[in-house]
Amino acid sequence: MKDIVSKVLNLAKLSLRADEFEKMEEHFQKVLKMVNKLKEVDTQDVEPLFYPHDNVKLRLRDDKIGESLTKIEVLENAPDSFTDFIKAPSPLKGLTKKST
């Protein structure tokens, strides 16, 4: 199990302390236990699921060329900008360790 956890962490480019690694290993074991439990379910005579949207044709509008906003108008409407770019919060905030 340690090899699997190490490989996943390596692929995700994450590093964990020893205690965090142990918790992750326990979590993986619980997940695999649940998956193995699902394998025990007999699905031999179960009909496949029906998806109500399989036969629905989407009504899409035609693309039409129209007026668009200028770069200045876009930046004026943005909550925060820097030079020619719109600033947005980092999706990784709080997930990465700051280097010391």
Secondary structure, DSSP 8 states (H G I E B T S, - for coil): -HHHHHHHHHHTT----HHHHHHHHHHHHHHHHHHHHHHTS--TT------TTTT---------------HHHHHHHSSSEETTEE----TTTTTS----
